């Protein structure tokens, strides 16, 4: 049973690695877009909360991909 679980984790890690690689340029552009939006946007609570929600979504995607890769034994 444990072999099945480890094989499943490995597959998830490989899939996450493939997704991360495919998103490579987009991830870089998205990070820079969020930083620019923060730097150029108005200093209002509404604007800052909007940028924060985008940054949180980006962080969550990155974290989930890295976690799946780590659990699957795939190097980042």
Helices and strands as residue ranges (DSSP letters): H 2-22, H 24-40, H 45-71
